Amino acid sequence: MYNYFDDVGELYEYLESCDLSLQYPTDMEDAIIGIVTIGEPRVLMDSCKCIEILEQRDGMSFEDAVEFFEYNTIRGSEYIENGPVFSTLIK
């Protein structure tokens, strides 16, 4: 668990092989940036990348993507055991 992953594919392999029941939006795998341990390990996701995915994939405006993300993704993850954690990164 306390290893660096060489690429996202290696991280995905780890997530599939672990017995931790980690939960995350499966249609936003490209936004996964790592794992964070807050009690139990949880998937760490890039908030800005999630919004970009909504804009590109679903054709949403930036404002609509932010609203959807905040209401459906962030709020929804609060009720999911071992749900993801979201972070905004420094450029």
C-alpha positions in Angstrom: 0.0 0.0 0.0 2.8 2.4 0.8 4.4 2.2 -2.6 4.6 4.7 -5.5 2.6 3.6 -8.5 4.5 4.0 -11.8 1.4 4.8 -13.7 -2.4 5.0 -13.5 -2.6 1.4 -14.9 -0.6 0.1 -12.0 -2.9 2.0 -9.6 -6.0 0.5 -11.3 -4.5 -3.0 -11.0 -3.9 -2.4 -7.3 -7.5 -1.2 -6.8 -8.8 -4.3 -8.6 -6.6 -6.7 -6.6 -7.1 -5.2 -3.1 -9.7 -6.6 -0.8 -10.7 -3.2 0.5 -14.0 -2.6 -1.2 -13.0 0.9 -2.3 -15.8 2.8 -4.0 -15.5 5.4 -6.7 -17.4 6.6 -9.7 -16.5 4.0 -12.3 -17.1 6.3 -15.2 -14.5 8.8 -13.9 -11.4 6.5 -13.5 -9.3 9.1 -15.3 -9.7 11.5 -12.3 -8.1 9.0 -9.9 -4.8 10.4 -8.6 -4.1 8.1 -5.7 -5.1 6.6 -2.4 -5.5 8.4 0.9 -5.8 6.9 4.3 -8.4 8.4 6.5 -9.2 5.6 8.8 -9.6 3.1 6.0 -7.9 3.7 2.6 -10.0 5.6 0.1 -9.6 6.6 -3.5 -8.3 10.1 -4.0 -9.8 11.9 -7.0 -9.0 15.2 -8.7 -12.1 17.5 -8.5 -11.0 19.6 -11.6 -10.5 16.4 -13.7 -14.0 15.2 -12.7 -15.5 18.5 -13.9 -13.5 18.3 -17.1 -14.8 14.8 -17.7 -18.4 16.0 -17.3 -17.8 18.9 -19.7 -16.2 16.7 -22.4 -18.1 13.5 -22.0 -21.5 14.9 -21.3 -21.2 18.3 -23.2 -22.0 20.3 -20.0 -21.0 23.9 -19.6 -18.5 24.5 -16.9 -21.2 25.9 -14.6 -23.5 22.9 -15.1 -20.6 20.5 -14.6 -19.6 22.1 -11.3 -23.2 22.1 -10.1 -23.7 18.4 -11.1 -20.3 17.5 -9.5 -21.0 19.3 -6.2 -24.6 18.0 -5.9 -24.4 14.4 -7.3 -20.8 13.3 -6.9 -19.5 15.0 -3.7 -22.8 14.8 -1.7 -23.4 11.2 -2.9 -19.9 10.1 -1.8 -20.6 11.2 1.8 -23.2 8.3 2.0 -21.0 5.6 0.5 -18.9 3.5 2.8 -15.3 3.7 1.7 -16.4 6.3 -0.8 -13.9 8.5 -2.7 -12.2 11.7 -1.4 -11.9 14.7 -3.7 -9.1 17.2 -3.9 -8.3 20.3 -5.8 -4.7 20.4 -6.9 -2.2 23.1 -7.2 -1.1 23.8 -10.8 
